[in-house]
Amino acid sequence: MNRERAKELLPIIQAFAEGKDIQWRNTTGEEWQSTTGNLSFFDNWCYRIKPEPREFWIHKRFSIAYNEEDIGPNPEDDDQFIKVREVIE
């Protein structure tokens, strides 16, 4: 491993130490796989911290608000908004 590769992997190693989910795939573009406990680093693999799902509100007329401050006091009381939670696999 060279220094540049170590710099790339440092945030991944830190996140792994903090208990975050790490995903990997090889450079041929396969789907991301989650680690199952141990983590090994290979030069021809890509690594990432598993993305967290986002939550946001969509107005029934298709305007998007990413936080409650953008849409008013309580969007749950307003039947014009739908709360959406992203699914990441």
Buried (B, 14 or more C-beta within 10 A) or exposed (E): EEEEEEEBBEEBBEBBEEEEEBBBBEEEEEEBEEBEEEBEBEEEEBBBBEEEEEEBBBBEEEEEBEEBEEBEEEBEEEEEBEEEEEEEE
